[in-house]
Amino acid sequence: MTAFIILAILAIVGALGVVVARQPVHSALFLVANILSLAILYLLLSAEFLAVAQVIVYAGAIMVLFLFVVTLLTAGKEEGEPKEQLEGQRWIAGVLAVGVGIALAVLAIHHPGRAIASGLPHNFGNLHGMGLLLWGPDFLYVGAIALMLVTAAIGVLVLNRPVRRQAPRPQRRNEA
């Protein structure tokens, strides 16, 4: 029980660090700490497959992708560049995000998936149990989450693409 409490506190501190950190790389490091503490929690719950998948997929592949995107987006930033090119849309995006979150929460409460309504299977942590859970009747939820994550990544890349500035052409002199 003591290990569970310590790991839960580490996971919460890591999650808060992701949100509070000002530098994206520091936020990524806090996320790695959170991911690793969750993986050890999975081991305590005898979910070995989830623990290994958590480390390999999230701490490995997703964090490398995240750091690649962060360095790609911050590589060409200049000090004198305007902060926001789409003025006023940040508030609209925030309101829409909260609205979609509330709508998803209401849908999840009124129409829970079969796995949520019946509880997790007894073989939750192994490969067979995860396959039944992910590819079973609740596959629509997994697909919706994947679609939202891909849409968010594309949106970040489109909205933060660098503005190409063309250098002024030198004027030719007419020597006659």
Secondary structure as the mmCIF struct_conf table of DSSP 4:
data_model
#
loop_
_struct_conf.conf_type_id
_struct_conf.id
_struct_conf.beg_label_comp_id
_struct_conf.beg_label_asym_id
_struct_conf.beg_label_seq_id
_struct_conf.end_label_comp_id
_struct_conf.end_label_asym_id
_struct_conf.end_label_seq_id
HELX_RH_AL_P HELX_RH_AL_P1 THR A 2 VAL A 20
BEND BEND1 ARG A 22 GLN A 23
HELX_RH_AL_P HELX_RH_AL_P2 PRO A 24 LEU A 44
TURN_TY1_P TURN_TY1_P1 LEU A 45 SER A 46
HELX_RH_AL_P HELX_RH_AL_P3 GLU A 48 ALA A 53
HELX_RH_PI_P HELX_RH_PI_P1 GLN A 54 ILE A 62
HELX_RH_AL_P HELX_RH_AL_P4 MET A 63 THR A 74
TURN_TY1_P TURN_TY1_P2 ALA A 75 GLY A 76
TURN_TY1_P TURN_TY1_P3 GLU A 79 GLY A 80
BEND BEND2 GLU A 81 GLU A 81
BEND BEND3 LYS A 83 LYS A 83
BEND BEND4 GLN A 85 LEU A 86
TURN_TY1_P TURN_TY1_P4 GLU A 87 GLY A 88
HELX_RH_AL_P HELX_RH_AL_P5 GLN A 89 HIS A 110
BEND BEND5 HIS A 111 HIS A 111
HELX_RH_AL_P HELX_RH_AL_P6 ARG A 114 SER A 118
TURN_TY1_P TURN_TY1_P5 HIS A 122 GLY A 125
BEND BEND6 ASN A 126 ASN A 126
HELX_RH_AL_P HELX_RH_AL_P7 LEU A 127 LEU A 134
BEND BEND7 TRP A 135 GLY A 136
TURN_TY1_P TURN_TY1_P6 PRO A 137 ASP A 138
HELX_RH_AL_P HELX_RH_AL_P8 PHE A 139 LEU A 159
TURN_TY1_P TURN_TY1_P7 ASN A 160 ASN A 160
HELX_LH_PP_P HELX_LH_PP_P1 ARG A 161 ARG A 164
HELX_LH_PP_P HELX_LH_PP_P2 GLN A 166 ARG A 173
#
